[in-house]
Amino acid sequence: MQLDQKRSTLALLALAISAYAIGTTEFISVGLLPLIAENLHISVTTAGLTVTLYALGVTFGAPVLTSLTTGMSRKSLLIAIMIVFIAGNSLAAASGSIGILLTARVLSALSHGVFMSIASTIAADLVPENKRASAISMMFSGLTVAIVTGVPLGTWIGQQMGWRAAFVTIAVIGLVALIANLILIPASLRKGVPTPVREQVKLVTNGRLLLAFAITALGYGGTFVVFTYLSPLLHEITGFAESTVAVILLIYGVAIAIGNVIGGKVANRRPLKALFLMFILQAIVLLVLMVTAPFKVAGLITIFFMGLLAFMNVPGLQIYVVMLAERFAPGAKDVASAVNIAAFNAGIAIGAYLGGLVTDSMGLIHTTWIGAVMVLAAVLLTGWSMALERKGRPVRAVQAEPARS
């Protein structure tokens, strides 16, 4: 369905507010890792499981739960999602052990997975087809704004009042998002439709879609080898005081917000070409960081560019998968979106896990080139996809099916 511009903007705003809450809790652990480790008497890499298991919860929860809830009203599902989200973060705030904290993180992750999968398709349906990537970019802007303000603010709150206070704050933001959904999301959203098994089989057997999911995991996840352990890297390698980390995360978040807007605009028509160039630049920046990380000014400049490219690929990756699904598995578009959300988080999980292994065995500085290798793999796979496009019918935004009403 498509709404008039004012109503669609308000609906996208509600989605962005919810994405802000979810984005804050997804990435808050990055700023809180040293505090959680110290308070619970565990290593930083063990605390890093709060990132890895969260991502795995989204990876496996998104496609399964999205498929199971296709018959629900989209608005009712969004409300249910935010209730689960509030419960998960409240449990995290009450955690007295790493086991309870990890359980809370997985619970929050389940709400994240379903939200992001349906929110992307809702955003695409609210606008004309040639503005889909921009609409998805606006929805995802909630995530980028969360990194600009939510993660640095949560980190600062954790440093001042303890890491549990940060999760209390996130639960309150979730309550605001719940109210926004109740007020701003129209009740007339198109309902999900049960996805036939044969259509779901197409998603996991179609080579083009599998290739796109792999590009998402590697291209998006490569940065997280470094980003997951950015706080200790800034403190131990670059030499910044821990109290300065929140400010640097703010700078990083500003870069991400800028990059997300750019990514939405450049990916509207030629998503693959745009992604290919983004990944090349991303890999170069990660390699440069290995040299510049020990130097404060040069390190900060490089980290800014790392942030600029970190989320720039998100709109292009999501819209490309939606367009492929419309061609190869049109009855499973929602599930395709969910699987791609799973691929995003599989990349985060792989990146965070690799970052922990590299930190323990080789040292923090080596997370940079390991991340670059992941992104270079995405460059190769994107080039392969471009070659396949040239042999077949090109996938362009202007060729996508009209949004369903």
C-alpha positions as CSV (number, residue, x, y, z in Angstrom):
1,M,0.0,0.0,0.0
2,Q,1.1,3.6,-0.5
3,L,0.0,6.6,1.6
4,D,0.1,10.3,0.9
5,Q,3.5,11.9,1.6
6,K,2.6,13.2,5.1
7,R,1.1,10.0,6.4
8,S,3.9,7.9,4.9
9,T,6.5,10.2,6.5
10,L,4.8,9.8,9.9
11,A,4.7,6.1,9.5
12,L,8.4,6.0,8.6
13,L,9.1,8.2,11.6
14,A,7.5,5.6,13.9
15,L,9.6,2.9,12.3
16,A,12.7,5.0,12.8
17,I,11.9,5.6,16.5
18,S,11.5,1.9,17.0
19,A,14.7,1.3,15.1
20,Y,16.4,3.9,17.3
21,A,15.5,1.9,20.4
22,I,16.5,-1.4,18.9
23,G,19.7,0.0,17.4
24,T,20.7,1.4,20.8
25,T,20.4,-1.9,22.5
26,E,22.1,-3.8,19.7
27,F,25.3,-1.7,19.8
28,I,25.3,-0.5,23.4
29,S,27.5,-3.4,24.5
30,V,30.4,-2.0,22.4
31,G,30.7,0.9,24.7
32,L,29.9,-1.1,27.9
33,L,32.2,-4.1,27.4
34,P,35.0,-2.9,29.8
35,L,32.4,-2.0,32.4
36,I,30.5,-5.3,32.1
37,A,33.7,-7.3,32.3
38,E,34.9,-5.5,35.4
39,N,31.6,-5.6,37.2
40,L,30.9,-9.3,36.5
41,H,34.6,-10.3,36.9
42,I,34.9,-11.8,33.4
43,S,37.3,-11.1,30.4
44,V,36.5,-8.5,27.8
45,T,36.2,-11.2,25.2
46,T,33.7,-13.1,27.4
47,A,31.7,-9.8,27.7
48,G,31.9,-9.7,23.9
49,L,29.5,-12.6,23.8
50,T,26.8,-10.0,24.6
51,V,27.4,-8.8,21.0
52,T,27.9,-12.3,19.4
53,L,24.9,-14.0,21.0
54,Y,22.6,-11.0,20.3
55,A,23.6,-11.2,16.7
56,L,23.0,-15.0,16.6
57,G,19.6,-14.5,18.2
58,V,18.7,-12.2,15.3
59,T,20.2,-14.5,12.7
60,F,18.1,-17.5,13.7
61,G,15.1,-15.7,15.1
62,A,14.4,-13.3,12.2
63,P,13.5,-15.8,9.4
64,V,11.8,-18.3,11.7
65,L,9.6,-15.8,13.7
66,T,8.9,-13.7,10.6
67,S,7.6,-16.8,8.8
68,L,5.5,-17.8,11.8
69,T,3.9,-14.4,12.2
70,T,3.0,-13.6,8.6
71,G,-0.7,-13.9,9.3
72,M,-0.7,-11.3,12.0
73,S,-1.7,-7.7,11.6
74,R,1.5,-5.7,10.9
75,K,0.6,-3.1,13.5
76,S,-0.3,-5.7,16.2
77,L,3.0,-7.5,15.5
78,L,5.0,-4.2,15.8
79,I,3.3,-3.6,19.2
80,A,4.1,-7.1,20.4
81,I,7.7,-6.8,19.2
82,M,8.2,-3.6,21.3
83,I,6.7,-5.3,24.4
84,V,9.2,-8.2,24.1
85,F,11.9,-5.6,23.5
86,I,11.1,-3.8,26.8
87,A,11.0,-7.1,28.7
88,G,14.4,-8.1,27.4
89,N,16.1,-4.9,28.3
90,S,14.4,-4.8,31.7
91,L,15.8,-8.3,32.4
92,A,19.3,-7.1,31.2
93,A,19.1,-4.2,33.7
94,A,18.3,-6.7,36.5
95,S,21.0,-9.2,35.5
96,G,23.4,-10.3,38.3
97,S,25.4,-12.8,36.2
98,I,26.7,-13.2,32.6
99,G,24.2,-16.1,32.1
100,I,21.2,-14.0,32.8
101,L,22.6,-11.0,30.8
102,L,23.1,-13.3,27.8
103,T,19.6,-14.7,28.1
104,A,18.2,-11.1,28.2
105,R,20.3,-10.2,25.1
106,V,18.9,-13.1,23.2
107,L,15.3,-12.2,24.2
108,S,15.9,-8.7,22.9
109,A,17.4,-10.0,19.8
110,L,14.3,-12.0,18.9
111,S,12.2,-8.8,18.8
112,H,15.0,-7.1,16.8
113,G,15.0,-9.8,14.1
114,V,11.2,-9.7,13.4
115,F,11.1,-5.9,13.6
116,M,13.8,-5.3,11.1
117,S,12.5,-7.9,8.6
118,I,9.0,-6.5,8.5
119,A,10.0,-2.9,8.9
120,S,12.1,-3.0,5.7
121,T,9.2,-4.3,3.6
122,I,6.7,-2.0,5.2
123,A,8.9,1.0,4.5
124,A,9.3,-0.1,0.9
125,D,5.6,-0.5,0.5
126,L,4.8,3.0,1.8
127,V,6.4,4.8,-1.0
128,P,6.7,4.7,-4.9
129,E,9.1,2.1,-6.2
130,N,11.8,4.6,-7.2
131,K,12.0,5.8,-3.6
132,R,12.3,2.4,-1.9
133,A,16.0,2.5,-1.0
134,S,15.5,6.0,0.4
135,A,12.5,4.9,2.5
136,I,14.5,1.9,3.8
137,S,17.4,4.4,4.5
138,M,15.0,6.6,6.5
139,M,13.8,3.6,8.6
140,F,17.4,2.5,9.1
141,S,18.3,6.1,10.1
142,G,16.9,5.2,13.5
143,L,19.8,2.7,13.8
144,T,22.3,5.3,12.7
145,V,21.0,8.0,15.0
146,A,21.1,5.4,17.8
147,I,24.8,5.1,17.1
148,V,25.2,8.9,17.0
149,T,23.4,9.6,20.2
150,G,22.1,6.4,21.9
151,V,25.3,4.4,22.1
152,P,27.5,7.3,23.3
153,L,24.8,8.5,25.7
154,G,24.3,4.9,27.0
155,T,28.1,4.5,27.4
156,W,28.3,7.8,29.3
157,I,25.4,6.7,31.6
158,G,27.1,3.4,32.1
159,Q,30.3,5.1,33.1
160,Q,28.5,7.4,35.5
161,M,25.8,5.2,37.0
162,G,26.8,1.6,36.1
163,W,26.1,-0.4,33.0
164,R,22.7,-1.6,34.3
165,A,21.4,2.0,34.2
166,A,22.1,2.1,30.5
167,F,19.7,-0.8,29.9
168,V,17.1,0.9,32.1
169,T,17.3,3.9,29.8
170,I,16.9,1.7,26.8
171,A,13.8,0.1,28.2
172,V,12.3,3.6,28.6
173,I,13.2,4.4,25.0
174,G,11.4,1.2,24.1
175,L,8.3,2.4,25.9
176,V,8.4,5.7,23.9
177,A,8.7,3.6,20.7
178,L,5.8,1.5,21.7
179,I,3.6,4.6,22.1
180,A,4.9,5.9,18.7
181,N,3.8,2.7,17.0
182,L,0.3,2.9,18.6
183,I,-0.2,6.5,17.5
184,L,1.6,6.8,14.1
185,I,1.5,3.4,12.4
186,P,-1.7,3.1,10.4
187,A,-4.0,0.2,11.1
188,S,-4.5,-0.3,7.4
189,L,-1.0,-1.8,6.8
190,R,-1.0,-4.7,4.4
191,K,-1.1,-8.0,6.2
192,G,1.6,-10.5,5.8
193,V,0.5,-13.6,3.9
194,P,1.7,-17.2,4.7
195,T,4.7,-18.0,2.6
196,P,4.2,-21.3,0.8
197,V,6.9,-23.9,1.5
198,R,7.9,-24.0,-2.2
199,E,8.6,-20.2,-2.1
200,Q,10.7,-20.6,1.1
201,V,12.6,-23.4,-0.6
202,K,13.4,-21.0,-3.5
203,L,15.1,-18.7,-1.0
204,V,17.6,-21.3,0.2
205,T,18.2,-23.0,-3.1
206,N,18.4,-20.0,-5.5
207,G,22.1,-19.3,-6.2
208,R,21.6,-15.6,-6.8
209,L,19.9,-15.0,-3.5
210,L,22.4,-17.1,-1.6
211,L,25.2,-15.1,-3.2
212,A,23.4,-11.9,-2.1
213,F,23.1,-13.1,1.5
214,A,26.8,-14.0,1.6
215,I,27.7,-10.5,0.3
216,T,25.6,-9.0,3.1
217,A,27.2,-11.1,5.8
218,L,30.8,-10.5,4.7
219,G,30.5,-6.9,3.5
220,Y,28.5,-5.6,6.5
221,G,30.2,-7.9,9.1
222,G,33.8,-7.1,8.2
223,T,33.7,-3.8,10.1
224,F,32.5,-5.5,13.3
225,V,35.8,-7.4,13.7
226,V,37.1,-4.0,14.7
227,F,34.0,-2.2,15.9
228,T,33.1,-4.7,18.6
229,Y,36.4,-4.1,20.3
230,L,36.7,-0.4,19.4
231,S,36.5,0.8,23.0
232,P,39.5,-1.3,24.2
233,L,41.4,-0.5,21.0
234,L,41.0,3.2,21.5
235,H,42.1,2.9,25.1
236,E,45.0,0.4,24.8
237,I,46.3,1.1,21.2
238,T,45.5,4.7,20.5
239,G,45.9,5.8,24.1
240,F,42.7,7.6,24.8
241,A,41.3,7.8,28.3
242,E,38.2,5.6,28.8
243,S,36.2,8.7,29.6
244,T,36.9,10.0,26.1
245,V,35.5,6.9,24.4
246,A,31.9,8.1,24.5
247,V,32.9,11.3,22.6
248,I,34.7,9.2,20.0
249,L,31.7,6.9,19.6
250,L,29.6,10.1,19.0
251,I,32.0,11.1,16.2
252,Y,31.8,7.6,14.8
253,G,28.1,7.7,14.9
254,V,27.9,11.0,13.0
255,A,30.0,9.5,10.3
256,I,27.7,6.5,10.1
257,A,24.6,8.7,9.8
258,I,26.2,10.6,6.9
259,G,27.2,7.4,5.2
260,N,23.7,5.9,5.6
261,V,22.1,8.9,3.8
262,I,24.6,8.8,1.0
263,G,24.2,5.0,0.7
264,G,20.4,5.3,0.3
265,K,20.7,7.9,-2.5
266,V,23.5,6.2,-4.5
267,A,21.9,2.7,-4.3
268,N,18.4,3.6,-5.6
269,R,19.2,2.7,-9.3
270,R,22.4,0.7,-9.4
271,P,22.8,-1.1,-6.1
272,L,25.4,-3.6,-7.2
273,K,27.8,-1.0,-8.7
274,A,27.4,1.2,-5.7
275,L,28.1,-1.7,-3.3
276,F,31.2,-2.8,-5.3
277,L,32.7,0.6,-4.9
278,M,31.7,0.9,-1.2
279,F,33.3,-2.4,-0.3
280,I,36.6,-1.5,-2.0
281,L,36.8,1.7,-0.1
282,Q,35.8,0.0,3.2
283,A,38.5,-2.6,2.8
284,I,41.1,0.1,2.1
285,V,40.1,2.1,5.2
286,L,40.4,-1.0,7.5
287,L,43.9,-1.7,6.2
288,V,44.9,1.9,6.7
289,L,43.6,1.8,10.3
290,M,46.2,-0.9,11.1
291,V,48.9,1.8,10.4
292,T,47.1,4.8,11.9
293,A,45.5,3.3,15.0
294,P,48.5,4.0,17.3
295,F,48.3,7.7,16.4
296,K,45.5,9.8,17.9
297,V,44.8,12.3,15.1
298,A,45.4,9.9,12.2
299,G,43.6,7.2,14.0
300,L,40.5,9.3,14.6
301,I,40.4,10.4,11.0
302,T,40.6,6.8,9.8
303,I,37.9,5.8,12.3
304,F,35.6,8.5,11.0
305,F,36.0,7.1,7.5
306,M,35.4,3.6,8.8
307,G,32.1,4.8,10.3
308,L,31.2,6.6,7.1
309,L,31.4,3.3,5.2
310,A,30.1,1.0,7.9
311,F,26.4,1.5,7.2
312,M,26.6,3.0,3.8
313,N,26.0,-0.4,2.3
314,V,22.9,-1.2,4.3
315,P,20.2,0.3,2.0
316,G,21.8,-1.1,-1.1
317,L,22.1,-4.6,0.3
318,Q,18.5,-4.7,1.5
319,I,16.9,-3.3,-1.6
320,Y,19.0,-5.6,-3.8
321,V,17.7,-8.7,-2.0
322,V,14.1,-7.4,-2.1
323,M,14.5,-7.0,-5.9
324,L,16.0,-10.4,-6.4
325,A,13.2,-11.9,-4.3
326,E,10.6,-10.2,-6.5
327,R,12.2,-11.9,-9.5
328,F,13.1,-15.3,-8.2
329,A,10.7,-15.9,-5.2
330,P,7.9,-13.2,-5.3
331,G,5.8,-15.1,-2.8
332,A,8.5,-14.9,-0.2
333,K,9.5,-11.3,-0.2
334,D,9.0,-10.7,3.6
335,V,10.9,-13.9,4.4
336,A,13.7,-12.9,2.0
337,S,14.0,-9.6,3.9
338,A,14.1,-11.5,7.1
339,V,16.8,-13.8,5.8
340,N,18.9,-10.8,4.8
341,I,18.4,-9.3,8.2
342,A,19.7,-12.7,9.5
343,A,22.7,-12.3,7.1
344,F,23.4,-8.8,8.5
345,N,23.6,-10.3,12.0
346,A,25.4,-13.4,10.9
347,G,28.1,-11.0,9.7
348,I,28.0,-9.2,13.1
349,A,28.3,-12.5,14.9
350,I,31.2,-13.7,12.7
351,G,32.9,-10.4,13.0
352,A,32.5,-10.1,16.7
353,Y,33.7,-13.7,17.2
354,L,36.7,-13.3,15.0
355,G,37.5,-10.1,16.8
356,G,37.5,-11.9,20.1
357,L,39.7,-14.7,18.7
358,V,42.2,-12.2,17.1
359,T,42.3,-10.1,20.3
360,D,43.1,-13.1,22.5
361,S,45.6,-14.7,20.1
362,M,47.2,-11.9,18.1
363,G,46.3,-8.6,19.7
364,L,43.7,-5.8,19.1
365,I,45.6,-4.2,16.3
366,H,45.2,-7.2,14.1
367,T,41.4,-7.0,14.1
368,T,41.9,-4.3,11.4
369,W,43.3,-6.4,8.6
370,I,41.2,-9.4,9.5
371,G,38.1,-7.2,9.0
372,A,39.6,-6.0,5.7
373,V,39.9,-9.6,4.5
374,M,36.2,-10.2,5.2
375,V,35.2,-7.1,3.2
376,L,37.6,-8.1,0.3
377,A,35.7,-11.4,0.1
378,A,32.5,-9.3,-0.3
379,V,34.2,-7.3,-3.1
380,L,34.9,-10.6,-5.0
381,L,31.4,-11.9,-4.5
382,T,29.8,-8.6,-5.6
383,G,32.0,-8.6,-8.7
384,W,30.7,-12.1,-9.4
385,S,27.1,-10.9,-9.0
386,M,27.8,-8.0,-11.4
387,A,29.1,-10.5,-14.0
388,L,25.9,-12.6,-13.6
389,E,23.8,-9.5,-14.0
390,R,25.5,-8.7,-17.3
391,K,24.8,-12.2,-18.6
392,G,21.1,-12.0,-17.6
393,R,18.4,-9.4,-17.1
394,P,19.9,-6.5,-15.0
395,V,18.4,-5.8,-11.6
396,R,17.5,-2.2,-11.3
397,A,15.1,-0.3,-9.1
398,V,13.1,0.9,-12.0
399,Q,12.4,-2.7,-13.0
400,A,11.1,-3.9,-9.7
401,E,7.4,-4.8,-9.3
402,P,5.1,-2.1,-8.1
403,A,4.6,-2.1,-4.3
404,R,1.7,-4.3,-3.3
405,S,-1.3,-2.6,-1.7
